[in-house]
């Protein structure tokens, strides 16, 4: 299954929002430049931003685990593969 999100890596950058408040921007970074993903301004914005930025890497790791364990001792990951 092809992932349906902007491919990584994603990175978190310090920024300020329109009210001049500290926040974090998430952008996909590649050789062609940066693609803005989102801005995090809520409580715990720094921790949330790092978690969101790690999403493509976590997706890849979980996909590898699903592939490795699928069929192992009766395990079935049909629903995981559909997500």
CORZINOR-V885936 format. One record per backbone hydrogen bond with DSSP energy under -1.0 kcal/mol. CO is the residue of the C=O (numbers start at 0). NH is the residue of the N-H. E is the energy in kcal/mol with one decimal. If there is no record, write none. Layout:
co | nh | e
CO | NH | E
CO | NH | E
This chain:
co | nh | e
8 | 28 | -2.6
10 | 26 | -2.3
12 | 24 | -2.6
14 | 22 | -2.3
16 | 19 | -2.1
20 | 16 | -2.6
22 | 14 | -2.1
23 | 39 | -3.3
24 | 12 | -2.8
25 | 36 | -3.2
25 | 37 | -1.4
26 | 10 | -2.9
27 | 34 | -2.5
29 | 32 | -2.0
32 | 29 | -2.7
34 | 27 | -2.9
37 | 25 | -3.0
39 | 23 | -1.9
41 | 44 | -1.2
43 | 47 | -2.6
44 | 48 | -2.4
45 | 49 | -1.9
46 | 50 | -2.0
47 | 51 | -2.7
48 | 52 | -2.6
49 | 53 | -1.2
51 | 54 | -1.7
53 | 57 | -2.5
54 | 58 | -2.8
55 | 59 | -2.1
56 | 60 | -2.3
57 | 61 | -2.7
58 | 62 | -2.5
59 | 63 | -2.1
60 | 64 | -2.0
61 | 65 | -2.6
62 | 66 | -2.3
63 | 67 | -2.3
64 | 68 | -2.8
65 | 69 | -1.8
68 | 71 | -2.6
70 | 73 | -1.1
71 | 74 | -2.2
74 | 70 | -1.8
76 | 80 | -2.4
77 | 81 | -1.2
